[in-house]
C-alpha cells in the first residue's frame, strides 16, 4: 500500500493567498469544492477518489484546504453542535464545518477571518442560498466566542484529537505510553521524501540537482535507505522536481523505502542477481520499482484490483523498468502461480493505513472499528497462501502501513504459532513497528528548514521471515 504523494499543492501548505489567489479560482469556489470533499468523505468516498475528479484548476487549492479541514473535522463538528444543535442539511453542514475548521486557532491561518467568512457566505449563496444568513451568523459568533467554544469542544476526545472514539481507544490500548503523541502527530502535515533511482544517479548527486533548481533538501543518513532517500525542506509538485518525468526520482516515504533493503538483504545473505521475487500486493508499484532499481530480478507484481494494475505499468514505464505484471488475488495461487517457487516474497498487505493518516487525513473518518476484523482476516489468508510458494532458504517480508498491533506484531505472532516448530525463522533485523514520532532515534533536523516536532517517516510494520 504505497501512498507516497506530495501532501500540498503548488501554492504551498496553506493554498493560494487572498480571496482569489494569485493564479487560481476564487476562495468561495475552493470552499464550495472543499465542502463537497468533506460531504463525500462523510458518505464513505475516499479523498483520493474524489480529488481525481476535482476540476484541475482548483485541485491544488482544494487539496491544501480540504486536508487541513479533515485534520480538524472532529473539532469543527463538535463546535457546530454547540452553535447549531439541530443538524443542518448535509451540504450546509459540510460547508459550515469546513469554514469552522479553517477558522480554528492556528499559528499561520490560511486567510484573514473576515475574508474567510465573507467567502464562505458567497459559497453558501451558490451552494445553498437559503442557508447563507445562517452560515454568516454561526461563523461570526464563533469568532466572537472562539476561546470559550474551543475550550469546551476540546474536552471531548474526538475534538481534542480529531479521530473517531474507537480509533483513539485502540491507539491508547496498543501504545499506552505514546498514544497522545501518536494522535497529535497524525494531525500534522507530513514531510515530502524522495527516492532517487539508483540505476540513474546517487542520492548525493541528486541533491546538487535539487539545489540548482532552488530546492533545499537533506540526504537521510540511514544504512537501510542506501543513500537514496532525500528529504525536501518544503513540499512541491512532482512536476517541479528535476528529472521526475525522466525517471530519476520518485516520491516515497522513508518508512516505505526500508522494504527493499530488508528483502534484498542489507547484509548477508543477499539475494543473487536474477532471483525470482513476488510483490504480492503491488499497486501502485512504488516498492516494485524500488526493488528493480536496486537489483536485477525476475519479478512478478500482482494486484487484486484490475483498475489499479495500470498504475504499476505507469510507474515502471516512467522509471524505465520491467516486471511481469498481473491482476490476480495473491490468496488464490492456483489461478496465477506457475509452480516455480520464489526466492523472496514481499507482502505489503492491505491494512487500515493507520500509519499514514497524516498523509491521507480522510482515512480516520472512512474506517470503522469492524473494518479491522476483515483486514486482519485478509492478512492472515495472504500469509498462509504465500508461505508455501517460498523455496527453502527463501525469505518473506510482511509489511503494513499501520500502527495497530493487530495488523503488525500480533498478526505475525499468530501466523508463526500456526506453523510447525522450526518451520520459520524471524530475522532479528526486522524493525517491527515503526512509529511516526519525532523523537525516533533516526530523527533529523533539516539545516534549511528544521522539522521541529514533525516525524520524518510514516508508521509502518515490518517482519522478515526466513524459511529454513
C-alpha positions as CSV (number, residue, x, y, z in Angstrom):
1,X,0.0,0.0,0.0
2,X,2.2,2.8,-1.3
3,X,0.7,6.0,-0.5
4,X,3.6,8.2,-1.3
5,X,2.1,11.5,-2.7
6,X,3.0,15.2,-2.5
7,X,1.0,16.4,0.5
8,X,0.4,20.0,-0.6
9,X,-0.5,21.8,-3.8
10,X,1.7,24.2,-5.8
11,X,0.7,27.1,-3.7
12,X,2.3,25.6,-0.6
13,X,0.7,24.2,2.5
14,X,-1.8,27.0,3.0
15,X,-3.1,27.3,-0.5
16,X,-3.3,30.5,-2.6
17,X,-3.4,33.8,-0.7
18,X,-6.2,36.2,-0.8
19,X,-9.9,35.6,-1.8
20,X,-8.9,34.9,-5.4
21,X,-5.3,33.6,-5.1
22,X,-2.6,34.9,-7.4
23,X,-3.4,32.4,-10.2
24,X,-6.3,30.3,-9.1
25,X,-10.1,30.3,-8.7
26,X,-11.8,32.5,-6.1
27,X,-11.7,31.3,-2.5
28,X,-15.5,30.9,-2.5
29,X,-15.2,28.3,-5.2
30,X,-12.4,26.5,-3.3
31,X,-14.6,26.4,-0.2
32,X,-17.6,25.1,-2.1
33,X,-15.5,22.3,-3.5
34,X,-13.9,21.7,-0.1
35,X,-17.4,21.2,1.3
36,X,-18.1,18.7,-1.5
37,X,-15.0,16.8,-0.5
38,X,-16.0,16.7,3.2
39,X,-19.5,15.6,2.3
40,X,-18.1,12.9,0.0
41,X,-15.8,11.6,2.8
42,X,-18.7,11.5,5.2
43,X,-20.6,9.3,2.8
44,X,-17.7,6.8,2.6
45,X,-15.9,8.1,-0.5
46,X,-12.1,8.4,-0.3
47,X,-10.5,11.8,-0.8
48,X,-8.1,10.3,-3.4
49,X,-11.0,9.1,-5.5
50,X,-12.9,12.4,-5.1
51,X,-9.8,14.6,-5.8
52,X,-9.2,12.7,-9.1
53,X,-12.5,14.2,-10.3
54,X,-12.0,17.7,-8.9
55,X,-11.7,20.4,-11.6
56,X,-7.9,20.6,-12.5
57,X,-7.7,24.4,-12.0
58,X,-8.9,24.1,-8.4
59,X,-7.3,20.7,-7.4
60,X,-4.2,22.1,-5.7
61,X,-6.1,24.7,-3.6
62,X,-8.9,22.3,-2.7
63,X,-6.5,19.6,-1.5
64,X,-4.5,22.1,0.6
65,X,-7.6,23.4,2.3
66,X,-9.5,20.2,2.3
67,X,-6.8,18.2,4.0
68,X,-6.5,20.9,6.7
69,X,-10.2,20.6,7.2
70,X,-10.1,16.8,7.5
71,X,-7.4,17.1,10.1
72,X,-9.7,19.3,12.3
73,X,-13.0,17.8,11.4
74,X,-13.7,16.3,14.8
75,X,-13.2,19.7,16.5
76,X,-15.2,21.6,13.9
77,X,-18.1,19.1,14.2
78,X,-18.1,19.5,18.0
79,X,-18.2,23.3,17.8
80,X,-21.0,23.1,15.2
81,X,-23.0,21.0,17.7
82,X,-22.6,23.8,20.3
83,X,-23.6,26.6,17.9
84,X,-26.3,24.7,16.0
85,X,-27.6,21.7,18.0
86,X,-30.1,20.8,15.2
87,X,-28.1,19.1,12.5
88,X,-28.2,21.2,9.2
89,X,-28.7,19.5,5.9
90,X,-25.5,17.7,4.8
91,X,-24.4,20.2,2.2
92,X,-24.8,23.1,4.7
93,X,-23.1,21.2,7.5
94,X,-20.1,20.3,5.3
95,X,-19.6,23.9,4.3
96,X,-20.1,25.2,7.9
97,X,-17.7,22.6,9.3
98,X,-15.1,23.4,6.6
99,X,-15.2,27.1,7.5
100,X,-15.1,26.4,11.3
101,X,-12.0,24.1,10.8
102,X,-10.2,26.8,8.8
103,X,-11.1,29.4,11.5
104,X,-9.7,27.2,14.2
105,X,-6.8,28.8,16.2
106,X,-3.5,28.0,14.4
107,X,-0.1,29.6,14.2
108,X,-0.4,30.5,10.5
109,X,-4.1,30.9,9.4
110,X,-4.5,30.5,5.7
111,X,-6.8,33.5,5.4
112,X,-7.9,36.6,7.4
113,X,-11.0,35.9,9.4
114,X,-13.2,38.4,7.6
115,X,-12.1,37.1,4.2
116,X,-12.8,33.5,5.0
117,X,-16.3,34.4,6.5
118,X,-17.2,36.5,3.5
119,X,-16.1,33.9,1.0
120,X,-17.9,31.1,2.9
121,X,-21.1,33.1,2.7
122,X,-20.5,33.7,-1.0
123,X,-20.0,29.9,-1.4
124,X,-23.3,29.3,0.5
125,X,-25.1,31.7,-1.8
126,X,-24.1,29.5,-4.7
127,X,-24.4,26.2,-2.9
128,X,-27.4,26.6,-0.5
129,X,-28.7,30.1,-0.9
130,X,-31.3,29.8,1.9
131,X,-28.6,29.0,4.4
132,X,-26.2,31.9,3.6
133,X,-27.5,34.1,6.5
134,X,-27.4,31.1,8.9
135,X,-23.8,30.3,8.0
136,X,-22.8,34.0,8.3
137,X,-24.3,34.2,11.8
138,X,-22.7,31.0,13.1
139,X,-19.3,31.9,11.8
140,X,-19.3,35.4,13.2
141,X,-20.5,34.1,16.6
142,X,-17.6,31.5,16.6
143,X,-15.1,34.3,16.0
144,X,-16.6,36.4,18.9
145,X,-16.7,33.4,21.3
146,X,-13.9,31.3,19.9
147,X,-11.8,30.9,23.1
148,X,-14.7,29.6,25.2
149,X,-16.1,27.4,22.4
150,X,-12.7,25.8,21.6
151,X,-12.0,25.1,25.2
152,X,-15.4,23.4,25.6
153,X,-15.0,21.4,22.4
154,X,-11.6,20.1,23.3
155,X,-12.9,18.5,26.4
156,X,-14.4,15.9,24.1
157,X,-11.8,13.3,22.8
158,X,-12.9,13.4,19.2
159,X,-12.4,17.2,19.1
160,X,-9.2,17.1,21.1
161,X,-7.5,14.5,18.9
162,X,-9.6,14.7,15.7
163,X,-10.0,11.0,15.4
164,X,-13.1,8.7,16.0
165,X,-13.5,7.5,19.5
166,X,-12.9,3.8,18.6
167,X,-9.6,4.8,16.9
168,X,-8.5,6.8,20.0
169,X,-9.2,3.9,22.3
170,X,-7.3,1.4,20.1
171,X,-4.2,3.6,19.9
172,X,-4.4,4.1,23.7
173,X,-4.6,0.4,24.2
174,X,-1.8,-0.5,21.8
175,X,0.6,2.3,22.8
176,X,-0.2,3.4,26.4
177,X,2.9,5.5,26.7
178,X,2.7,7.2,23.3
179,X,-1.0,7.3,22.4
180,X,-1.4,11.0,22.8
181,X,1.7,11.9,20.8
182,X,0.7,9.5,18.0
183,X,-2.8,11.0,17.7
184,X,-1.4,14.6,17.7
185,X,1.3,13.7,15.2
186,X,-1.3,12.4,12.8
187,X,-2.7,15.9,12.5
188,X,0.5,17.5,11.3
189,X,1.3,18.0,7.7
190,X,3.8,15.3,6.5
191,X,7.3,16.0,5.0
192,X,7.9,15.1,1.4
193,X,10.6,12.4,0.9
194,X,12.0,11.3,-2.4
195,X,13.6,8.0,-3.6
196,X,16.4,8.6,-6.1
197,X,16.6,6.0,-8.8
198,X,19.8,4.1,-8.0
199,X,20.1,3.0,-11.7
200,X,20.4,6.6,-12.7
201,X,22.3,8.5,-10.1
202,X,23.2,8.7,-6.4
203,X,21.2,10.5,-3.7
204,X,24.2,12.9,-3.2
205,X,24.2,13.7,-6.9
206,X,20.5,14.4,-6.9
207,X,20.9,16.8,-4.0
208,X,23.0,19.0,-6.3
209,X,20.3,18.9,-9.0
210,X,17.7,20.0,-6.4
211,X,20.0,22.8,-5.2
212,X,20.4,24.0,-8.8
213,X,16.6,24.1,-9.1
214,X,16.2,26.0,-5.9
215,X,15.0,23.2,-3.6
216,X,16.7,22.7,-0.2
217,X,17.0,19.1,0.8
218,X,18.8,16.6,3.1
219,X,20.1,13.2,2.4
220,X,18.8,10.8,5.0
221,X,21.8,9.1,6.7
222,X,20.4,5.6,7.4
223,X,22.0,2.4,6.0
224,X,18.6,0.9,5.4
225,X,17.9,3.7,3.0
226,X,21.0,3.0,0.9
227,X,21.9,6.7,0.5
228,X,19.0,7.2,-1.9
229,X,16.4,8.9,0.4
230,X,16.1,12.7,0.1
231,X,14.0,14.8,2.4
232,X,12.8,18.1,1.0
233,X,12.7,21.2,3.2
234,X,9.4,22.2,1.6
235,X,6.9,20.0,-0.4
236,X,6.5,20.8,-4.1
237,X,4.6,19.5,-7.1
238,X,6.3,16.5,-8.6
239,X,6.4,18.4,-11.9
240,X,8.8,20.8,-10.2
241,X,11.3,18.0,-9.4
242,X,14.3,17.9,-11.7
243,X,14.4,14.6,-13.6
244,X,11.0,13.4,-12.4
245,X,9.5,12.9,-15.8
246,X,12.7,11.2,-16.9
247,X,12.5,8.6,-14.1
248,X,15.4,9.9,-11.9
249,X,13.3,10.2,-8.8
250,X,10.0,9.1,-7.2
251,X,8.0,10.3,-4.1
252,X,8.1,7.6,-1.4
253,X,8.1,8.0,2.4
254,X,11.3,6.9,4.2
255,X,9.5,4.1,6.1
256,X,8.3,2.6,2.8
257,X,11.8,2.8,1.4
258,X,13.1,0.3,4.0
259,X,11.4,-2.5,2.2
260,X,14.0,-3.0,-0.5
261,X,17.0,-3.3,1.9
262,X,15.1,-5.7,4.1
263,X,14.0,-8.0,1.3
264,X,17.2,-7.8,-0.8
265,X,19.4,-8.3,2.2
266,X,21.1,-5.3,3.7
267,X,23.8,-7.7,4.9
268,X,24.3,-11.4,4.3
269,X,22.9,-13.4,2.6
270,X,21.9,-11.0,-0.2
271,X,19.6,-12.1,-3.0
272,X,21.6,-13.1,-6.0
273,X,21.1,-11.5,-9.5
274,X,18.1,-13.0,-11.3
275,X,16.4,-14.0,-8.1
276,X,12.7,-14.8,-8.5
277,X,10.7,-12.4,-6.5
278,X,7.0,-11.8,-5.9
279,X,5.4,-8.5,-5.0
280,X,2.1,-9.8,-3.9
281,X,0.1,-6.6,-3.4
282,X,2.0,-4.3,-5.7
283,X,-0.2,-1.3,-6.8
284,X,0.7,1.5,-7.4
285,X,4.2,0.0,-7.9
286,X,6.5,2.0,-5.7
287,X,8.1,-0.9,-3.9
288,X,8.2,-3.0,-7.1
289,X,10.1,-0.2,-8.7
290,X,12.5,0.3,-5.8
291,X,13.4,-3.4,-5.8
292,X,14.2,-3.2,-9.6
293,X,16.2,0.0,-9.1
294,X,18.4,-1.8,-6.6
295,X,18.8,-5.3,-8.2
296,X,18.4,-7.4,-11.3
297,X,15.4,-9.6,-10.5
298,X,12.9,-11.9,-12.1
299,X,9.9,-10.1,-10.6
300,X,6.2,-10.8,-10.7
301,X,4.0,-8.0,-9.5
302,X,0.4,-8.8,-8.6
303,X,-2.6,-6.8,-7.5
304,X,-6.1,-8.0,-6.9
305,X,-7.7,-4.8,-8.3
306,X,-7.6,-4.7,-12.1
307,X,-8.3,-1.0,-12.0
308,X,-5.1,-0.4,-10.1
309,X,-2.8,-2.6,-12.2
310,X,-2.3,0.1,-14.9
311,X,-0.7,2.3,-12.2
312,X,2.0,-0.4,-11.8
313,X,2.7,-0.3,-15.6
314,X,2.8,3.6,-15.5
315,X,5.2,3.6,-12.6
316,X,7.6,1.1,-14.3
317,X,7.3,2.8,-17.6
318,X,8.4,6.2,-16.2
319,X,11.3,4.6,-14.5
320,X,12.3,2.5,-17.5
321,X,12.0,-0.7,-15.5
322,X,10.4,-4.1,-16.4
323,X,8.5,-6.7,-14.5
324,X,5.7,-9.2,-15.2
325,X,2.5,-7.5,-14.0
326,X,-0.8,-9.4,-13.5
327,X,-4.2,-8.7,-12.0
328,X,-4.7,-11.6,-9.6
329,X,-5.7,-12.3,-6.0
330,X,-2.5,-13.5,-4.2
331,X,-4.7,-15.6,-1.9
332,X,-5.6,-17.9,-4.8
333,X,-2.2,-19.2,-6.2
334,X,-4.0,-21.8,-8.3
335,X,-5.3,-19.0,-10.5
336,X,-1.9,-17.4,-11.2
337,X,1.1,-19.4,-9.9
338,X,3.2,-21.4,-12.4
339,X,4.6,-23.7,-9.8
340,X,8.1,-22.2,-9.7
341,X,8.9,-21.3,-6.1
342,X,10.1,-17.8,-5.2
343,X,13.4,-16.8,-3.6
344,X,11.7,-13.8,-1.9
345,X,8.2,-12.6,-1.4
346,X,7.1,-9.0,-0.5
347,X,3.7,-9.0,1.1
348,X,2.7,-5.3,1.6
349,X,-0.7,-6.3,2.8
350,X,-3.9,-4.4,2.6
351,X,-4.4,-2.7,6.0
352,X,-6.2,0.1,7.9
353,X,-3.4,2.6,6.7
354,X,-3.4,4.0,10.3
355,X,0.3,4.8,10.0
356,X,-0.2,7.2,7.1
357,X,-3.2,9.1,8.3
358,X,-1.4,12.4,8.4
359,X,-0.7,11.9,4.6
360,X,-4.3,10.8,3.9
361,X,-6.4,12.5,6.6
362,X,-9.7,11.1,5.3
363,X,-8.7,7.6,6.4
364,X,-9.7,8.1,10.0
365,X,-13.2,9.2,9.0
366,X,-13.6,6.4,6.5
367,X,-12.6,3.5,8.6
368,X,-14.9,1.7,11.0
369,X,-14.0,-0.4,14.0
370,X,-15.2,-3.6,12.4
371,X,-13.0,-3.0,9.3
372,X,-10.1,-4.3,11.3
373,X,-11.6,-7.8,11.7
374,X,-12.0,-8.1,7.9
375,X,-8.5,-6.7,7.2
376,X,-6.7,-9.0,9.7
377,X,-8.5,-11.9,8.2
378,X,-7.2,-11.0,4.7
379,X,-3.7,-10.5,6.1
380,X,-3.8,-14.0,7.6
381,X,-5.1,-15.5,4.4
382,X,-2.3,-13.9,2.4
383,X,0.4,-15.1,4.7
384,X,-1.0,-18.6,4.8
385,X,-1.4,-18.8,1.0
386,X,2.0,-17.4,0.1
387,X,4.3,-19.2,2.5
388,X,4.2,-22.5,0.6
389,X,5.3,-20.6,-2.6
390,X,8.6,-19.8,-1.0
391,X,11.5,-22.1,-1.7
392,X,13.7,-23.5,1.2
393,X,16.2,-20.8,2.1
394,X,13.8,-18.1,0.9
395,X,12.5,-15.1,2.7
396,X,9.2,-13.3,3.1
397,X,8.8,-9.7,4.1
398,X,5.5,-8.9,5.7
399,X,4.6,-5.1,5.8
400,X,1.7,-2.9,6.7
401,X,1.5,0.9,6.9
402,X,-0.3,0.6,10.2
403,X,0.4,1.4,13.8
404,X,-2.3,-1.0,15.1
405,X,-0.7,-4.1,16.7
406,X,-3.4,-6.3,15.3
407,X,-2.0,-5.7,11.8
408,X,1.6,-5.9,12.9
409,X,3.2,-8.0,15.6
410,X,0.0,-9.7,16.7
411,X,-0.6,-10.8,13.1
412,X,2.9,-12.3,12.7
413,X,2.8,-13.9,16.1
414,X,-0.5,-15.6,15.2
415,X,1.0,-16.8,11.9
416,X,4.2,-18.2,13.4
417,X,2.2,-20.0,16.1
418,X,0.2,-21.9,13.3
419,X,3.4,-23.2,11.7
420,X,5.2,-26.3,12.9
421,X,8.2,-25.7,15.2
422,X,11.3,-24.7,13.3
423,X,9.4,-24.1,10.0
424,X,10.1,-20.3,10.0
425,X,12.8,-18.1,11.5
426,X,12.1,-14.5,12.2
427,X,15.0,-12.2,11.3
428,X,16.3,-10.2,14.2
429,X,17.0,-7.3,11.8
430,X,13.2,-6.9,11.4
431,X,12.4,-3.4,12.7
432,X,8.9,-4.4,13.8
433,X,6.6,-1.4,14.5
434,X,8.0,2.0,13.3
435,X,6.0,4.7,15.0
436,X,5.6,8.1,13.3
437,X,7.0,10.2,16.1
438,X,9.6,12.9,16.0
439,X,11.7,11.5,18.9
440,X,12.7,8.4,17.0
441,X,16.4,7.7,17.1
442,X,16.6,8.3,13.4
443,X,15.0,11.8,13.6
444,X,16.8,14.5,11.7
445,X,16.9,18.3,11.7
446,X,16.9,19.9,8.3
447,X,19.5,22.7,8.2
448,X,17.5,24.9,5.9
449,X,14.1,24.3,7.5
450,X,14.1,22.4,10.8
451,X,11.3,19.9,11.0
452,X,10.9,20.6,14.7
453,X,8.4,18.1,16.0
454,X,7.4,16.5,12.7
455,X,8.2,12.8,12.3
456,X,10.2,12.2,9.1
457,X,8.8,8.7,8.5
458,X,5.3,7.2,8.4
459,X,4.0,4.5,10.7
460,X,4.9,1.0,9.4
461,X,5.4,-2.6,10.5
462,X,8.0,-4.9,9.0
463,X,8.7,-8.6,9.8
464,X,11.3,-10.6,7.8
465,X,10.8,-14.3,8.0
466,X,13.2,-17.0,6.6
467,X,12.2,-20.5,5.5
468,X,15.0,-23.0,6.6
